[in-house]
Amino acid sequence: MSILIKHIIFIAICVLCHPVFSAVDIVICEDAEGNQTFQKACTPGTSLVGEKKISVGKNSSGTVDLSKLNVVLYTIPDCETCENVAIYLKSRDIPFNEKDVSKDPKMQQELTKLSGKLSVPVTVIGEEVVSGYNREQIGNILDRIISPE
């Protein structure tokens, strides 16, 4: 009888923890200007750069049409902090455009105008600008948009 109880407990734990262990497959796409986006599939005019499997928790996106969010992530290559922001946005199922500012002076000016400095990562969500990887601030902005009170 104790083996049956252990199996029931194990199955219950698996069912309850399933969302914690789920993962998302994403592709990294790049356009002709070098801007990268993280998507489920590359859109026309972009090429596949890489693929990733990202572990995510329970989907907190609600019923809002997330494709209408205007989210831009300013980055440079080999920026681990930039990648952490991208992973966080992807874990929330937030579509975003990634702009590589490393070789584009015009985009660097755009970034400096937005954030007041030439530093990455910078995340723009609608009219809100977040410098660095401030997960709490990004999450609060997304929560306000996704679940307005």
ZITA-V997588 format. One line per field, one symbol per residue. ss: DSSP state (2 for helix, 1 for strand, 0 for the rest). phi: phi as a letter, one per 30 degrees, with the letter a starting at -180 (. if undefined). A space follows every 10 residues. Layout:
BEGIN
ss = ???
phi = ???
END
This chain:
BEGIN
ss = 0222222222 2222222222 2011111111 0000011110 0000001111 1111100000 0000022200 1111100002 2222222222 2000001111 0000222222 2222200000 0111100111 1000222222 222222000
phi = .ddddddddd ddddddcedd cdbbcbcccb cddjdcbcbd addejbbdca bbccdbdddc dicddddddc cbcdbbdhcd dddddedddd dchcdacccd cdbbedddde ddddciacab dbcccicdcb cicceddddd ddddddbdc
END
